[in-house]
Amino acid sequence: MRKLALFLLPFALCILAPRLCANWGSVADGSVATGNFHAQGTDQVEILREELSIKLYRDHAMVEVEYTMHNTGAALQVRAGFPSLGLEPQPGEKHREIEGYSFTADAATVAFSRERGDAKPFRYLYDKKFSQMAEFFEVDPGEEPMLLEWLVSTVPFAANQTRKIRIRYKSIYASCSGGYSDDFEDCDDRFAYVLSTGAAWKGPIQQGRVTIEAMVMDAGKLIITPSGHFQRNGNRFTWEFKNLKPSAADDILVNLNNGSMGIAVYLEHTPERCPPFEYYVYRKGRYFYLTQNFEASGAGADEDHGSKYLCEDGMYSSWVAPHAPGIGDAVTLHPLKPAHFDEIGIAPACTVRKENPLAKARIKSVEVTVNGKSTRTATLADGDAPFDSGWDASHHWVRLPEYAGEAREIQVKILSVYPGSTSQSTCMSDLMLRQWLPSRPNVESGVDRHKLP
């Protein structure tokens, strides 16, 4: 039900690291105080234009920034870094933010190296909740858990030359989760882009545009700062500026506003591989009942990829459709405690973290049928795979069709898929049922007797 955790007894704490993305350059004064990185040549090169694209997915953002840079003086080698902020709770145990980092100059790949810096100037990015759950500022001197690495590249500029610099990477959100036993409390996931490091270059950023797109979540729930800078159009937020010498007031923070807490209620009997508990969950003023207490049927590709794996959150295996690419294949759920469920959560891809989630086909659209009568179709967004399919926020939630009474049978049939890059086999890693509750449920934790707020 929770994200991958680092367990500290008696309190279970998960930290998937604070995250930082920023302009190529350095901190505004041109250096990091206790690190060994010093930008060189940035005071001679100006940014004519910056185009920043941030696409928000379920547990990560895909970021691309393109600079048009002009050297105002003699030929020189510009050496500057892009910061990656993470955690190093134990020596050598690094939780990094950036994956798949690439740097090009005029479309030619430029190598980069890692140099350690001082993370203290970026402490303001850590919100209060994260700090409390991580006991982040209660560490001994010399045991600072923050990790700042500069991804350093050197680019030659001829005299009066203008060059296109492009940086692409995947940014894992800042997140934290904790709780006793199987109860949980999750922070809001957060993304940060520090525009103020661009102040290290000569003069202001002459023109710029920042675009933030909500690819799989409700754009209306996002909390974006600085407030008043962005104009919303559907799922897209845009900020255009001119002659900006960025400061900390211009740094971009996106709060996904998806924190929640849940109480586990244990079950005496559950199907093979299904978790021995259900959840009552509070999220942003609403209450939910979630369960995987169901029998699943439907042929899989083989014995190791059958429907029995649909309630174990993809930890060991996933259901794989018996026919590639799976169009027309279906699975059916029979809840062991029938109720009037409102939604079904689908993890529509393979969740093995080391594999490329886009290598295999992903479910694009489904037909959901309740009790053999009521039917509804739905389209699922593509581009991401759940980081932990046992967590309800990582599912694609599909509203069930209108029906009377209890749901005793729920079928999910694949109507179409997104093609895989190397295989047309289609996975489904997890299914979960959710019921909306009109008021706070009368349940309490079996550990410390606490209740939902």
Secondary structure, DSSP 8 states (H G I E B T S, - for coil): -----EE-SSSEEEE-----EE-SB-STTSB-TTSS-B-BSGGGEEEEEEEEEEEE-SSEEEEEEEEEEEE-SS-EEEEEEEEEEEEEEETTEEE-SEEEEEEEETTEE---EEEEE--GGGGGGS-HHHHHHHTTT---TT---EEEEEEEEEEEE-TT-EEEEEEEEEEE-B-EEEESTT-EEE---EEEEEGGGGGGSBS-EEEEEEEEEESSS-GGG-EEESTTS-EEETTEEEEEEEEE---GGG-EEEE----EEEEEEE-S---TTS-SEEEEEEETTEEEEEE--EEEE---SSGGGSGGGGGTTTSS--EE-SSSS-TT-EEEEEESS-B---EEEEE-S---TTS-TTSSBEEEEEEEEETTTEEEEEE---S---S-TTSGGGSEEEE----SS-B--EEEEEEEEE--SS---BEE-EEEEEEEESS--S---TTT-----
